[in-house]
Every structure is written in structure tokens, then in C-alpha cells.
Amino acid sequence: MREYIHATISSTLSWAGNIYDLLLLTYVYSYLMQAFSLNYFDISVLFALGLIGRVAGGVIFGRLADSMGRKPVMEIGTGGYALFQGLMALSPNAVFLFLFRALEGVFMGAAWTAGMVLAYEKAPVSLRGLITGVYQAGYGIGYALTGLTYFIFLPHLSQDWRLFLLTGALPLALVPYVHLKVGESIKKLERTERPRYRDYLGVLIKATLAMSGMFIAYFSVFGNYTTIALDYARMSPYTLATLMLVANLILAGAFVLYGRLADSFDKRKLIIISVIGLVASAPFSVPLFRPLMNAAFMFAGTTAFSFFAGFWPLMPLLLADSVPIEVRGFLSGFSYNVGGLMGGVADIVLGVISSVYGYSALAKAIDGFVFFALVLVFVSVITWPK
């Protein structure tokens, strides 16, 4: 098997595990609140720590990926986030729960930073869009697997929620595969001067703003979707599990489709079309008005939202195409993970809104955040440096 295929498989599975671990706890918010005496704001902070920790991971390990190589950073990141997910599942109290979640986030940032760049650099030039799409499809796969696992555990989730969270430690099994089958994508060269990251500040700012918009839009919806669906719209748990599985399989397929289209069509035009689709589908996914609050509308809106979110790999691809190899790891890791931080901050704000004003206000705030975030993506893309 060609080496770039091993790199693609391992990076995609690492990313799937990354997202699986990030989102798994959203299904057991009520049990965490009861077990650790938390309120919805505390839970929002707990979720956000997974995103906030990524910034430190992206910055620290992004530079290491540019200096020591992509492969060791991906091994460290994948093993680290899986380990701390397992520890989080066994947390004896809230202090350890929050600590392990934050550390998990750091290693999540490391894994994405190295994995995406490794898959991109190992791929043949003619397939880089497709491979980036396949890699990003790990997001949809990981999220779909959370829905499947939730469906399996649902009859006994109140007793087995720790075991449910412990399934997130399974990506530890990927580390030996990466070590044995994946090679390094960069050569260690003697450098007379350090990489000049400042030379790419314009691209970095636009990429960070666009990725912030992506994260704010996506996590405003999916970071709160179980709450909106179960507690606000009164969707049945089995319908929710089916929706999460279907929507995220669609998302995974859309990532691959968009990646393939990016090899033939203008990436910026594809992103703009997708932004329009996301704006149109968001009020159906998270009902803006009571007449839209039924399972059929929400199912259709959420699957449509997931499809148009498939443009996600185009932003990292656009950035990777715009900068040279010696700065690619840090710039990709920084912009993507700062975007994650902004998504985490937005989720905390939404948690405050929910705690103070209730679920109806939360639904309206989510749709407002999505609109603002997508405007940010649109402006960043149309002003992208040529």
C-alpha cells in the first residue's frame, strides 16, 4: 500500500477520534450535572475547555511540527487526547474533570495540527483537495460514531455514562499503526535562520477569522443541539440519535465531495455558495419560530446544515496552498485552533444566555450567532490575499 494512503487513513482516524472525544460528553450533560453538582454554565465551560486547550496545543505543537516533524507530533497528540479522555471518564470530582478536559484539548490541538498537514504533504499534488476532504471527513465519521454509541448505550446510559465516555480512549490503538506505517513528510534541513511567520500575517489573519466563523457557526448549533432537541423541541432520544448519525454521515460525505471539487473549481466560490446554504438551513435546524419546532423540519434543516458545512476542509486547504512548507504547521495549527477557541467562547456565552433567559432565548441566540459567524467567513474569503 502506498505510503500516502497509510498517512491518510491514520490521520483521518485520528481526527475522527479527536472529534468523537470532543463531542461525546454533550450526550451526558444531565448525568455530569448531577454527578458533579454542575449547572448549564459549568457544562458549557467544560465543553469549551476542549476547544480552548487546542489553542495552546496548536501553538506549541505547531512549531514542533515545523521543526521536529509531523509524525511524532501526531503520535503524541493522538495518544495524549485519548489518554486524558479515559482519565476524564474516571474523574473522582469536578476539579479533575475540568483539568483532564483542558489537557485533552491541548493534545487535540497537537493531533489536528500534525495530522492535517501530514495528509496534505504526503498526498500527490493532483489529489491534495480530495485527500484533505477525506481527512476532514473524519470529523463527520467521529460525530456519527458518537450518535451510534449513544444509541447503543441509551437503554443503560444512566448507569453506564462513565463507560460511555471511556470509549473515547480507543484511539490509543492508532499510535502503533502511525509509528510503524507512516513516514515523515518533511526533511530536516539545516536552517541559517528561523522561519519568518510575520511575512504571512495577512494570510494568517484572514484564515483565523474565517476559521473562527466556521467554529462559531458549527458549535453554536451542534455544541447545544442535544439540549435544543431534547429539552426545548422535545425530540425523542432515539430520533436524536438517528439524526446525529445520518447528519454526520452526510457531513463526512460532503467533506470528501467538497475536497474533490476543490481540485477542479475555485475554492472561494465553493465556500460562498456553502455560506448561503448554511444561512438558509440554520433556522430549520434550530427552530427560530414555534411552527418550525417539529422533528421533520429539524431533521431536514440539520441534514442540510451538515451538508453545506462540508466546505470546512476548503479553508485549511486554501491556507496550505498559500504558504510554504516551513511555516505550514504553525500557521495551520494556530488559525484552526484559535478558531476553535472562538467557538468555545461562543459556546460559553450561549450557556450564560440559556442559564439566564431559558431555552427559547438560547435557540434565537444560536441562530443569531450562526448568521454573524457566517458573515465573518464571507468577508474573510472575498478579501483573501491573491
Secondary structure, 3 states (H helix, E strand, C coil): CCHHHHHHHHHHHHHHHHHHHHHHHHHHHHHHHHHHCCCHHHHHHHHHHHHHHHHHHHHHHHHHHHHCCHHHHHHHHHHHHHHHHHHHHCCCCHHHHHHHHHHHHHHHHHHHHHHHHHHHHHCCHHHHHHHHHHHHHHHHHHHHHHHHHHHHHHHHHHHHHHHHHHHHHHHHHHHHHHHHHCCCCCCCCCCCCCCCHHHHHHHHHHHHHHHHHHHHHHHHHHCCHHHHHHHHCCCCHHHHHHHHHHHHHHHHHHHHHHHHHHCCCCHHHHHHHHHHHHHHHHHHHCCCCHHHCCHHHHHHHHHHHHHHHHHCCHHHHHHHHHCCHHHHHHHHHHHHHHHHHHHHHHHHHHHHHHHHHCHHHHHHHHHHHHHHHHHHHHHHHHCCCC
